[in-house]
């Protein structure tokens, strides 16, 4: 009888060690997932991939990347707040009218608008401070009068999944 009890006790110890090892591996896997999500979000922020630019096409708005005439940024504190809010995005347009750039939110719950004539420029919005800079490189032109740029700032899990 003692041999059977001893064997059962040994089996219980082995099972307990297996369970602890499985739990340890699960925790390590979850930590890896969380770390990779944080790294993805950091990459999105560093590369400013949370800003989406579209121009008016013949049939639909066309996504552009790196060739947008104006670059937009949201201050880091507001970007972090946006990441914790719902919805995690907002959209606006930039219209060039003669020498003026006019900014207007797209049907947002917190509307905003403003204008500027030179860049860099800043605009205080309910979402935070937007900074506008000319994206000028060889072969690129600034917006012409009458042109429109559609901008969406999107952060969080959706942004990471779409871009990284």
Secondary structure by P-SEA (a helix, b strand, c coil): caaaaaaaaaaaaaaaaaaaaaaaaaaaaaaaaaaaaaaaaaaaaaacccbbbbccccccbbbbcccccbbbbccaaaaaaaaaccccbbbbbbbbcccbbbbbbcccccccccccccccbbbbccccbbbbbbbcccccccccccbbbbbbbbbcaaaaaacc
